């Protein structure tokens, strides 16, 4: 009977560890801090200016006239990289609660009722399935899509 109890206890502990890691979710507060940071705001402004001022969206930090990716780090952000189409890739640190988390901001030119053009960003993550519950306005799109 003792062996059976030890086996059941081991099984229970294994299940707790597995459920704990599976339930490990993004830290919504840290994610919000990352997505509202001044560094990210500067990159969004740089991309918006480049998108509105050129026929081709920027494909790099240099083309968006912002600092190099590794110079845009913080406690929550490991780097911010502008890629093809002006897409802003925000690489998150473990402080956000996920390993190697990525949030992508995709620019879109919009025109207001007065005919003035601006840029809005759609927020996606290819590897944070619960991002929508952590950050309003963001959605999960698996990397395979």
N, C-alpha and C positions, 0 to 999 in steps of 0.2 A: 504494500500500500504506500509506503514511503516513496518508492521510486515513481509510482504513478503521480503522487502529489508534487514531486519535484518536476516531473515532466509537464504537468498542468501549469505549475507556477512559471516554468520557463516559457511555455507557450503563451501564457498571459502577458508576461513581460515583453516577449517578442511582438505580440500584437499591439501592446501599448506603444512601443518604440516605433513600429511601422505606422500606426495611426498618427502618432505625434509628428513624424516627418511628413506624412502625406497631408496633414492638416496645417502644416507650417504655411502660413499665408504671408502675403506681402504686408508690410507695416504701412498702413494707409497714411499715417501722419508723416512718416519719413518720405514716402512717395510724393505726397502733396508738397512737402518742402522742396524736393528735387524739381518738381514740375512747375513750381512758382518761383524758382531761384532767379536772382538777378543775372547770373551767368547765362542761364537758358533764355531769359528775356532778351539779352543782348544778341544772342545768336538768332532768335526769332526776328528781331528787328533787322539784323544784317541780311538774313535770307529774304525777308519781305522787301527790303529796299532793292536787293539784287533782282528779285522776281519782277518787281514793278518797273525797274529801270532798264531791263535788258530783254531781248527776245528769247534768250535761252536761260533757264533757271541755273543757279550756281550748282556745281558738282563737287565743291570742296569748301573747306573753311576759308581758304585764301580767296576763292571767287566770291564768297559772301562777305569778305573783309572782316573776318572775326579771328580770334586767336586760334592757335593750333589745338587740336582735340585734347591733348594731355594737359594743356594749360587751363582748361575749363573744368577742373575737378573741384569737388567739395567733399564733405563727409558722406553725402548721399550719391554723388555722381563721380564715376571714375573718369569719364571723358564724354565730350559731345562732338560728334562727327557729322558734318554736312556731306551728303552724298548726292548722286545723280537725281535730278529733278528738284533739288532743293530740300530733299527729305532730311530731317534732322534726327539723328540717331543718338539717343541719350542712353549711355551705358551706366547702369546703376551699381552701387557698391553693396556688399552684404548688409550694410546698415538698414537697407530698405526691406530686408527680410527674405530676399531671393538671391541665389547665386547666379551671376552673369545675367541679370535682368536687363531687358532692352525695352525702351519705349521709343516709338517712331512718331514724329510729327510731320504730317504730309501737307504741304502748302497748297492752297487753292485760291485763285484770284476771284474775288467777288465784287460786284458793283452794287452800290447802295441806290436808294430811290432818287438821289440827286445826280446819279451818273458818276460818282466818285469811286475809284477802284481802291480796293484794299486786299489784304491777305488774311485768310482764316486757316487754321490748322486742324486737321483731323488727327486724333490721337489713337494709336494702335500699339499693341504689343504682340510680338510673335512668340513670346515664351513666358508670359505671365497670364495664365488662364483666368485668374480671379481679378484682373485689373479693373474691370467694370464695377465691381463692388468696392474697390479701394479708391478709385478716382472717377468721379462723374465725368461723362463725356469721352471716356476711353473705352475701347473695345479690344477684344482678343481676336487676332487673326493668326492661326498657326503658321509657322514658317513655311509649311508645304503649300500654302494657298497663294 
